[in-house]
Amino acid sequence: MDTENLIAHARARFDHATAKRVLREKYEAKMIFAHDGGMWRAGPELINILATVPPGDVVLLDLYETPVQVKPEELRSMAMQRWQEQMNAWLAEHNKLSKKR
């Protein structure tokens, strides 16, 4: 392999890593949503917390450490929906990115 091929290969690997990081940041930002006066990040952590709290209103800290009274069933449903939508879209874009490589 000559130097030009090595440089091209290194650039392609760097570009791919950068594109993956940008894709991650894009979809992590899309996981944030508002509900009951609070801002929440959909994800396994929130979904699991909501699955373990008893039924009825509970007080949780949102992204900005503000206590918010929520109905865990509603918030969990919204978080699950947002999480699944964004993860499916992320996977589709990741697969396209992988094919370009």
N, C-alpha and C positions, 0 to 999 in steps of 0.2 A: 504494500500500500504506500503510495506516495504521500507527501505532506498535504497536498490539496485535498485528497480524499479524507485524510484524517481530520483536517479542519472542518470539512463539510459534514462529516459524521458527528463531530463534537457539537457543531452548531445545531444540527438537527436534534440531537439529544437534549441540548439546552433549551431549544425552542419548545420541544415537547414538554419538558418539565415546567417551563414557564406557563404554557397553555393549560396544563393540568392544574397549576396553582391558581390561575385566573378563573378557571372553571369552578374550582372549589369555593373561592371567595364569592363568586357570582351566586351560587346556589345556597351558600350559607346565609347570605343577605336575604334571599327570598324565603328563608324559613321563619323570618320574623313577621308576626302578625299582632293585631290589636284585638282585645276581647275584654269586656266588662271594665273598661277604664285602665287596663294594664297592657303592657307590651310583652309578648311572649315569644320564645324561640322554640319552634317545633323540633322535636328530637327525642331520642330514646329516654333521656333523663327526665324531661317533663312528662312524657307519656307514662313512664314507670311510676313517678311520684303520684300522678293522678289516678293510676290504677290501684294504688295502695291506700289512699285516703278513704275514710268512710263516706257513704252517700250523704248528701245534704251539703249546705254551704260550708266552705272552708276558706281560710285566709292563707294565701301564698304570696311570696315575694316575686315580683315580676323582674324583668331584665334590669330595671333601674333601681332595684332593691326597695320598691314601694309595696307596702302590704295592700293586697287587693282581695276582696271577698268574691269568690267565684263558685259556680256550680261545677264540680269536678267532671261530671258526665259530659256537660256541654263543651268545656274547655278541652277535654281529652278527645272528643269527637273532632273538634276543629283542628287540634294538633295532629291527630292521626291523618286526617284528610290532607292537610298542608304538607306534612312529612312525605306521604306517599306520592302526591303529585310532583313535588320537587325532586324526589329521589328518582322517579321514573324519567323525568325530563333530563336530569343530570346524567343518568345512565345512557340515555339516547345520545346526548352530546359527547359523552366520553367514548362511546363506541365509534362515533364518527371520527373523533380525534385519533383514536387508535388505528383506524383504517388508513388515515392519511400518512401515518408514520411509515 
